[in-house]
Amino acid sequence: MVASNHSATIETIPLESLYTDQGLLLTFAYANCSGACKPFLSSLHRVSLETLGLGTDYRILVVSLDPKETAIDMAGLSKQLGLHTNKGWIFGVVSNQDLIELQKLSSFWVKPIANTDQFDHPLALIAIRNGRIIRTVMDGSTNRHLYRELIAEMRGDFIPFYAQPGKTVLRCFSYDVNGNLQLDWGAILLILPAILSILIAIFIFRKPKNS
């Protein structure tokens, strides 16, 4: 693929080199998009700032879904978003054959909009580990909990269950709006038996003896 790296230079990079030593979060967009591409990427950038490891444990690859665009076009997009010097982000283009193959493997679809230069497409996040797609999310969600799940999976961490879109699953810990750890209902249920045992023990201890 031809990409713009964090040094703001254009270079040819073997696609497989991006996921051999790190996890890779792949998404599709295009520089000429007048729809949701840029807001989506901006939102993805914000949520990535709340999770450690970008640029060291994993990278985010933005591939143009428009086969007519060039690496220079995508470099311009990265600059518009203020990500052209961020080593965790790579913007680029691939050959038409590779683009078709990537979209097929990830179940990503693109439909040209008649009489325009725009495309209809989902907003996708595709998690890749060791060259294999391990999870694809197509609903355009940049929810922080979902994002952390994707990153954990790319690191090889075990995820016992997934959050449903628009719903909060039962979990031991959560994070407030400032990113601070806070107790959640899952943890309360875990410690509830211990609390009940203590209360029962106190009740038995205080129970008056029969005369």
NORJO-V32517 format. One record per backbone hydrogen bond with DSSP energy under -0.5 kcal/mol. CO is the residue of the C=O (numbers start at 1). NH is the residue of the N-H. Records with the same first field share a line. If there is no record, write none. Layout:
BEGIN
CO = NH / NH
END
This chain:
BEGIN
1 = 3 / 13
2 = 93
3 = 5 / 11
4 = 91
5 = 8
9 = 5
11 = 3 / 13
14 = 17
15 = 18
16 = 19 / 20
19 = 130
23 = 59
24 = 26 / 128
25 = 61
26 = 126
27 = 63
29 = 65
30 = 33
36 = 40
37 = 41
38 = 42
39 = 43
40 = 44
41 = 45
42 = 46
43 = 47
44 = 48
45 = 49
47 = 50
48 = 51
51 = 54
53 = 56 / 57 / 58
57 = 23
58 = 55
59 = 25 / 61
60 = 62 / 90
61 = 27 / 63
62 = 92
63 = 29
65 = 67
66 = 69
70 = 74
71 = 75
72 = 76
73 = 77
74 = 78
75 = 79
76 = 80
77 = 81
78 = 83 / 84
79 = 82
83 = 86
84 = 8
85 = 87
86 = 89
88 = 60
90 = 62
91 = 4
92 = 64
93 = 2
95 = 99
96 = 100
97 = 101
98 = 102
99 = 103
100 = 104
101 = 105
102 = 106
103 = 108
104 = 107
109 = 122
111 = 120
112 = 114
113 = 116
118 = 113
120 = 111
122 = 124
123 = 140
125 = 127 / 137
126 = 26
127 = 134 / 135
128 = 24
129 = 132
132 = 129 / 134
135 = 127
137 = 125
138 = 123
143 = 147
144 = 148
145 = 149
146 = 150
147 = 151
148 = 152
149 = 153
150 = 154
151 = 155
152 = 157
153 = 156
158 = 160
164 = 167
167 = 169
171 = 186 / 187
172 = 184
174 = 182
176 = 179
180 = 176
182 = 174
184 = 187 / 188
185 = 189
186 = 190
187 = 191
188 = 192
189 = 193
191 = 195
192 = 196
193 = 197
194 = 198
195 = 199
196 = 200
197 = 201
198 = 202
199 = 203
200 = 204
201 = 205
202 = 206
203 = 207
END
